[in-house]
C-alpha cells in the first residue's frame, strides 16, 4: 500500500494475515505460544495449558480498539500466571 500526501510518501507492505499488515488473531496466538514454549519447557507447564492460557488472555482483549500492544500484554499476563502461582 502506498500513501502519498504532499511532502510525505510512505509505503507499507502487508504481511500474511489481515489486510493492513497485522497478523490474524490465530497467527498472533500462535506466535505468542511459540515464544513462550521456548521459555517454558513441557516439564514446567503442559503445552495444552500454555495454549489455553494464551487464548484466554488474548480473548480478554477482543474488544480492544488499539491492537498494537495486545500481544505484549498477553505474553506478560501469561508469563506472570506461570511464574506466580495462585494461592
Phi, psi and omega in degrees: 000139180239129178248128180226123172230158179307122179081001182216124174230127180230144173241141179222122178260134180283138175270171176301147181118218184291155174297146182096359174092354180275144177292155177290168180300317180296321178294319178300312181298318179297319180293317179297313181299318180297317179297317182288330177297326177293326183278324184240106181292162181304334178291338181269321177207137182292147178303324180293317179295318178300311181299320180295320178295315180300313179299318181296313179292323179297321181299329179300336183257016182304327183262006180296130180281325178259114188263353187303322186262358183304311180300321179295314180295318179297315180297317179298312181297321180293314178301315180298321180293331179281317187278339180241091182298145179288154182258000000 
